[in-house]
Amino acid sequence: ALYRLRADLTTLDPSFASILVNPSVPVDCSLSASGNINDIKLKYNILLPNESDDTQRQVNSLLYSDDMKIKEIAYLLAFGAFLPLRDNLADAGNSNLVNSLAALSSGGLNQLLSGMLGDKWTIGTDFRTRNATFNTMDMDVNISGHLFNDRLIINSTVGYHNNNTQMNNFTGDFSLEYKLNASGNLVLKAYNTTNNSYYEQATTTQGVGLVYKRQGRTLKKLFGKLK
C-alpha cells in the first residue's frame, strides 16, 4: 500500500533547511506485507521518491524503529505533516492544525473538480502552510491523463512554493510516457523535474529515454525468448 503526499521535512528536523532549497517534498507512506496468511510480517517505510540517497538516509537515521515510522505515518495521514522529533513542538502543532484545515479545503476542491475533464483525466489540488497562519501558503495542482487509447500517459504538477531563498517560486514538473507497442513493454519516456538540493547548479533536470519491461515467473521464462 502506498500513499503519496507533500510534507515539510523541517517539521521532522530543522536541519533539513540547510540541505534542501524547498524542504516541502513528495513523501510516500509505504506498507508492505510478506509471509503466509498465518504469519504476516508488516514493513513500514517513509520514502522520498524525488530526493537524493543522502536525504533518504538522513530520514532513515531519524526514524530508525518501526514504532517511530508508524507514528509518523499516522500523523502524515491525519494532518498532512510530520510529527516533530524535537524543538518547537507547540508551534509545529499549530502549523499542523492549519495544515489539516487546508487539507479539508483541498479535499473539497478535489471532489468539485473530479470528473470535469472526463474519465481520462484526473485533477487534484494540494494546499499547505509553513507556519500557524495562512500567510505562507504553498499550492500544487496535479493533472494526469490517458490519451490515444491509453497509450500516452501524462503526469504534471504545477505549483507555487513560498520560499525566500529561491528566485523563482513557481515549479512545473511533468512526465510523458508513450507505449510504442500494443503490449506496452516498450515505452518512450520524457520528463522534467525541479532540483531541490543546494549543490545542484541547474534549477531543473530533463531527460528522455526508452524503457523496456519483461516479466516471468522463472529466470528461464524471463530471458528465454529475447528477440
C-alpha contacts under 8 A as a table, 3 or more apart, distances in Angstrom:
res1	aa1	res2	aa2	distance
1	A	30	S	5.83
1	A	31	L	5.08
1	A	32	S	6.37
2	L	28	D	6.40
2	L	29	C	5.70
2	L	30	S	4.72
2	L	31	L	6.53
3	Y	28	D	5.63
3	Y	29	C	5.13
3	Y	30	S	6.68
4	R	26	P	6.81
4	R	27	V	5.64
4	R	28	D	4.48
4	R	29	C	6.30
5	L	26	P	5.67
5	L	27	V	5.45
5	L	28	D	6.65
5	L	80	G	7.15
6	R	24	S	6.26
6	R	25	V	5.24
6	R	26	P	4.27
6	R	27	V	5.59
6	R	80	G	7.43
7	A	23	P	7.97
7	A	24	S	5.10
7	A	25	V	5.70
7	A	26	P	6.54
7	A	27	V	6.54
7	A	76	L	7.90
7	A	80	G	6.47
7	A	81	A	5.23
7	A	82	F	6.86
8	D	11	T	5.80
8	D	12	L	7.58
8	D	23	P	5.32
8	D	24	S	3.95
8	D	25	V	6.39
8	D	81	A	6.67
8	D	82	F	7.19
8	D	130	R	7.72
9	L	12	L	5.25
9	L	13	D	6.43
9	L	14	P	7.62
9	L	16	F	6.22
9	L	23	P	5.40
9	L	24	S	6.24
9	L	25	V	7.38
9	L	82	F	7.20
10	T	13	D	4.77
10	T	14	P	4.33
10	T	15	S	6.65
10	T	16	F	5.36
10	T	17	A	6.06
10	T	23	P	6.38
11	T	14	P	6.46
11	T	81	A	7.51
11	T	82	F	5.94
11	T	83	L	7.03
11	T	84	P	5.40
11	T	92	A	6.72
12	L	82	F	5.49
12	L	83	L	6.12
12	L	84	P	4.51
12	L	85	L	5.74
12	L	86	R	7.83
13	D	16	F	6.33
13	D	84	P	6.76
13	D	85	L	6.60
13	D	86	R	7.20
14	P	17	A	5.97
15	S	18	S	5.83
15	S	19	I	7.27
16	F	19	I	5.11
16	F	20	L	6.11
16	F	23	P	6.57
17	A	20	L	5.73
17	A	21	V	7.26
17	A	22	N	7.79
17	A	23	P	6.31
18	S	21	V	7.86
19	I	197	S	6.19
19	I	198	Y	6.34
20	L	23	P	5.36
20	L	196	N	5.55
20	L	197	S	4.67
20	L	198	Y	5.98
21	V	165	T	7.00
21	V	166	Q	7.19
21	V	196	N	5.23
21	V	197	S	5.68
21	V	198	Y	5.85
22	N	25	V	7.21
22	N	161	H	7.78
22	N	163	N	7.03
22	N	196	N	6.03
23	P	196	N	7.92
25	V	48	L	7.52
25	V	50	N	7.67
25	V	51	E	8.00
26	P	48	L	6.30
26	P	49	P	6.86
26	P	50	N	6.90
27	V	46	I	6.88
27	V	47	L	5.85
27	V	48	L	5.03
27	V	49	P	6.90
28	D	46	I	5.75
28	D	47	L	4.96
28	D	48	L	6.26
28	D	49	P	7.13
29	C	44	Y	7.75
29	C	45	N	6.20
29	C	46	I	4.98
29	C	47	L	6.60
29	C	73	I	6.12
30	S	44	Y	5.81
30	S	45	N	4.99
30	S	46	I	6.11
30	S	47	L	7.28
31	L	42	L	6.88
31	L	43	K	5.73
31	L	44	Y	4.84
31	L	45	N	6.51
32	S	42	L	5.76
32	S	43	K	5.23
32	S	44	Y	6.73
33	A	40	I	6.39
33	A	41	K	5.57
33	A	42	L	4.66
33	A	43	K	6.39
34	S	40	I	5.74
34	S	41	K	5.23
34	S	42	L	6.68
35	G	39	D	5.91
35	G	40	I	4.99
35	G	41	K	6.01
36	N	39	D	5.36
36	N	40	I	5.74
37	I	40	I	5.83
43	K	66	D	7.80
44	Y	66	D	6.53
44	Y	69	K	6.46
44	Y	70	I	6.83
45	N	69	K	6.61
46	I	69	K	7.03
46	I	73	I	7.40
47	L	56	Q	6.97
48	L	51	E	5.58
48	L	56	Q	6.23
51	E	55	T	6.34
51	E	56	Q	6.95
51	E	196	N	7.50
52	S	55	T	5.36
52	S	56	Q	6.44
53	D	56	Q	4.99
53	D	57	R	6.04
54	D	57	R	5.08
54	D	58	Q	6.27
55	T	58	Q	5.12
55	T	59	V	6.44
56	Q	59	V	5.19
56	Q	60	N	6.24
57	R	60	N	4.94
57	R	61	S	6.11
58	Q	61	S	5.08
58	Q	62	L	6.34
59	V	62	L	5.15
59	V	63	L	6.13
60	N	63	L	5.07
60	N	64	Y	5.76
61	S	64	Y	5.39
63	L	66	D	7.84
63	L	68	M	5.67
63	L	69	K	5.92
64	Y	68	M	7.11
64	Y	69	K	7.72
65	S	68	M	5.39
65	S	69	K	6.44
66	D	69	K	5.01
66	D	70	I	6.00
67	D	70	I	5.16
67	D	71	K	6.29
68	M	71	K	5.22
68	M	72	E	6.22
69	K	72	E	5.09
69	K	73	I	6.03
70	I	73	I	5.16
70	I	74	A	6.10
71	K	74	A	5.17
71	K	75	Y	6.16
71	K	83	L	7.69
72	E	75	Y	5.06
72	E	76	L	6.03
72	E	82	F	5.98
72	E	83	L	5.78
73	I	76	L	5.01
73	I	77	L	6.14
74	A	77	L	5.21
74	A	78	A	6.13
75	Y	78	A	5.06
75	Y	79	F	5.73
75	Y	80	G	7.04
75	Y	81	A	6.58
75	Y	82	F	6.22
75	Y	83	L	6.06
76	L	79	F	5.48
76	L	80	G	4.49
76	L	81	A	4.85
76	L	82	F	5.62
76	L	83	L	7.63
77	L	80	G	5.71
77	L	81	A	7.95
78	A	100	S	7.56
79	F	96	N	5.91
79	F	97	L	7.09
79	F	99	N	6.46
79	F	100	S	4.91
79	F	103	A	7.82
80	G	96	N	7.42
80	G	99	N	6.63
80	G	100	S	6.60
80	G	103	A	7.24
81	A	96	N	6.22
81	A	99	N	7.44
84	P	87	D	7.35
84	P	88	N	7.91
84	P	89	L	6.33
84	P	92	A	7.01
86	R	89	L	6.73
88	N	91	D	5.32
88	N	92	A	6.01
89	L	92	A	5.09
89	L	93	G	6.07
90	A	93	G	5.07
90	A	94	N	6.45
91	D	94	N	5.22
91	D	95	S	6.25
91	D	131	N	7.50
91	D	132	A	6.96
92	A	95	S	4.96
92	A	96	N	6.09
92	A	131	N	7.41
92	A	132	A	7.68
93	G	96	N	5.08
93	G	97	L	6.25
94	N	97	L	5.09
94	N	98	V	6.44
94	N	131	N	7.57
94	N	132	A	5.12
95	S	98	V	5.20
95	S	99	N	6.14
95	S	129	T	7.03
95	S	130	R	6.83
95	S	131	N	4.84
95	S	132	A	4.01
95	S	133	T	7.24
96	N	99	N	4.77
96	N	100	S	6.10
96	N	132	A	7.57
97	L	100	S	5.12
97	L	101	L	6.51
97	L	132	A	7.68
98	V	101	L	5.12
98	V	102	A	6.21
98	V	129	T	7.19
98	V	132	A	6.03
98	V	133	T	6.86
98	V	134	F	7.57
99	N	102	A	4.91
99	N	103	A	6.03
99	N	127	F	7.68
99	N	128	R	5.54
99	N	129	T	6.07
100	S	103	A	4.93
100	S	104	L	6.31
101	L	104	L	5.13
101	L	105	S	6.41
102	A	105	S	5.07
102	A	106	S	6.07
102	A	127	F	5.67
102	A	128	R	6.27
103	A	106	S	4.89
103	A	107	G	5.99
103	A	126	D	7.05
103	A	127	F	6.39
103	A	128	R	7.44
104	L	107	G	5.07
104	L	108	G	6.25
105	S	108	G	5.20
105	S	109	L	6.27
106	S	109	L	5.12
106	S	110	N	6.13
106	S	125	T	5.76
106	S	126	D	5.67
106	S	127	F	6.17
107	G	110	N	5.03
107	G	111	Q	6.36
107	G	125	T	7.71
108	G	111	Q	5.21
108	G	112	L	6.36
109	L	112	L	4.98
109	L	113	L	6.19
109	L	124	G	7.85
109	L	125	T	7.17
110	N	113	L	5.13
110	N	114	S	5.91
110	N	123	I	7.10
110	N	124	G	5.14
110	N	125	T	6.19
111	Q	114	S	5.05
113	L	116	M	5.59
113	L	123	I	6.67
113	L	124	G	7.39
114	S	117	L	7.74
114	S	122	T	6.82
114	S	123	I	6.68
114	S	124	G	7.88
115	G	118	G	5.07
115	G	119	D	6.17
115	G	121	W	7.58
115	G	122	T	7.28
117	L	120	K	7.37
117	L	121	W	5.67
117	L	122	T	7.33
118	G	121	W	5.84
119	D	122	T	7.48
120	K	145	G	5.43
120	K	146	H	5.33
120	K	147	L	7.07
121	W	143	I	7.21
121	W	144	S	5.71
121	W	145	G	4.18
121	W	146	H	6.63
122	T	143	I	5.72
122	T	144	S	5.23
122	T	145	G	6.18
123	I	141	V	7.24
123	I	142	N	5.62
123	I	143	I	4.51
123	I	144	S	6.57
124	G	141	V	5.80
124	G	142	N	5.08
124	G	143	I	6.55
125	T	139	M	7.30
125	T	140	D	5.73
125	T	141	V	4.58
125	T	142	N	6.16
126	D	139	M	5.65
126	D	140	D	5.14
126	D	141	V	6.51
127	F	137	M	6.76
127	F	138	D	5.75
127	F	139	M	4.68
127	F	140	D	6.72
128	R	137	M	5.56
128	R	138	D	5.10
128	R	139	M	6.51
129	T	132	A	7.34
129	T	133	T	7.10
129	T	134	F	6.25
129	T	135	N	7.72
129	T	136	T	5.55
129	T	137	M	4.44
129	T	138	D	5.95
130	R	133	T	7.98
130	R	136	T	5.94
130	R	137	M	6.86
130	R	138	D	7.88
131	N	134	F	7.72
131	N	136	T	7.07
133	T	136	T	7.08
134	F	137	M	5.70
136	T	162	N	5.92
137	M	161	H	7.39
137	M	162	N	6.55
138	D	159	G	7.55
138	D	160	Y	5.76
138	D	161	H	4.64
138	D	162	N	5.87
139	M	159	G	5.41
139	M	160	Y	5.35
139	M	161	H	6.55
140	D	157	T	6.45
140	D	158	V	5.66
140	D	159	G	4.03
140	D	160	Y	6.50
141	V	157	T	5.60
141	V	158	V	5.30
141	V	159	G	6.08
142	N	155	N	7.53
142	N	156	S	5.80
142	N	157	T	4.48
142	N	158	V	6.62
143	I	154	I	7.85
143	I	155	N	5.95
143	I	156	S	5.33
143	I	157	T	6.40
144	S	153	I	7.41
144	S	154	I	5.25
144	S	155	N	4.31
144	S	156	S	6.26
145	G	153	I	5.87
145	G	154	I	5.15
145	G	155	N	6.72
146	H	149	N	7.42
146	H	150	D	4.84
146	H	151	R	7.03
146	H	152	L	5.64
146	H	153	I	4.76
146	H	154	I	6.45
147	L	150	D	5.02
147	L	151	R	6.30
147	L	152	L	5.08
147	L	153	I	6.65
148	F	151	R	5.54
148	F	152	L	6.11
149	N	152	L	7.75
150	D	153	I	6.78
151	R	177	E	7.91
151	R	178	Y	5.56
151	R	179	K	5.05
151	R	180	L	7.86
151	R	184	G	7.78
152	L	176	L	7.14
152	L	177	E	5.71
152	L	178	Y	4.46
152	L	179	K	6.56
153	I	176	L	5.82
153	I	177	E	5.10
153	I	178	Y	6.42
154	I	174	F	7.40
154	I	175	S	6.05
154	I	176	L	4.89
154	I	177	E	6.68
155	N	174	F	5.50
155	N	175	S	5.30
155	N	176	L	6.63
156	S	172	G	7.30
156	S	173	D	5.52
156	S	174	F	3.97
156	S	175	S	6.38
157	T	171	T	7.72
157	T	172	G	5.78
157	T	173	D	5.15
157	T	174	F	6.25
158	V	170	F	7.48
158	V	171	T	5.67
158	V	172	G	4.53
158	V	173	D	6.49
159	G	170	F	5.69
159	G	171	T	5.15
159	G	172	G	6.56
160	Y	169	N	5.54
160	Y	170	F	4.55
160	Y	171	T	6.31
161	H	169	N	5.18
161	H	170	F	6.50
161	H	171	T	7.84
162	N	169	N	6.27
163	N	166	Q	5.84
163	N	169	N	6.43
164	N	167	M	7.57
166	Q	169	N	6.05
168	N	171	T	7.91
171	T	194	T	6.68
172	G	192	N	7.82
172	G	193	T	7.39
172	G	194	T	7.29
173	D	191	Y	7.57
173	D	192	N	5.34
173	D	193	T	4.78
173	D	194	T	6.41
174	F	191	Y	5.58
174	F	192	N	5.42
174	F	193	T	6.76
175	S	189	K	7.21
175	S	190	A	5.71
175	S	191	Y	4.16
175	S	192	N	6.50
176	L	189	K	5.56
176	L	190	A	5.21
176	L	191	Y	6.24
177	E	187	V	6.33
177	E	188	L	5.69
177	E	189	K	4.50
177	E	190	A	6.70
178	Y	187	V	5.47
178	Y	188	L	5.16
178	Y	189	K	6.48
179	K	182	A	7.18
179	K	184	G	5.06
179	K	185	N	7.34
179	K	186	L	6.00
179	K	187	V	4.50
179	K	188	L	6.47
180	L	184	G	6.80
180	L	186	L	5.61
180	L	187	V	5.59
180	L	188	L	6.79
181	N	184	G	5.52
181	N	185	N	7.18
181	N	186	L	6.28
181	N	187	V	7.91
183	S	186	L	7.87
184	G	187	V	6.58
185	N	211	V	7.65
185	N	212	Y	5.53
185	N	213	K	4.70
185	N	214	R	6.68
186	L	210	L	7.09
186	L	211	V	5.78
186	L	212	Y	4.70
186	L	213	K	6.52
187	V	210	L	5.72
187	V	211	V	4.99
187	V	212	Y	6.47
188	L	208	V	7.57
188	L	209	G	6.00
188	L	210	L	4.74
188	L	211	V	6.34
189	K	208	V	5.57
189	K	209	G	5.43
189	K	210	L	6.12
189	K	211	V	7.17
190	A	206	Q	7.55
190	A	207	G	5.62
190	A	208	V	4.20
190	A	209	G	6.59
191	Y	206	Q	5.60
191	Y	207	G	5.45
191	Y	208	V	6.54
192	N	204	T	6.77
192	N	205	T	5.67
192	N	206	Q	4.41
192	N	207	G	6.72
193	T	204	T	5.55
193	T	205	T	5.35
193	T	206	Q	6.55
194	T	203	T	6.06
194	T	204	T	4.37
194	T	205	T	6.41
195	N	200	E	6.81
195	N	202	A	7.14
195	N	203	T	5.31
195	N	204	T	5.05
195	N	205	T	6.59
196	N	200	E	7.58
196	N	203	T	7.79
197	S	200	E	5.64
198	Y	201	Q	7.57
200	E	203	T	7.34
202	A	205	T	7.21
214	R	222	L	6.69
215	Q	222	L	5.82
216	G	219	L	6.94
216	G	221	K	5.29
216	G	222	L	4.59
217	R	221	K	6.64
217	R	222	L	7.20
218	T	221	K	5.28
218	T	222	L	6.14
219	L	222	L	4.85
219	L	223	F	6.08
219	L	224	G	7.72
220	K	223	F	5.48
220	K	224	G	5.02
221	K	224	G	5.21
221	K	225	K	7.14
222	L	225	K	7.45
223	F	226	L	5.87
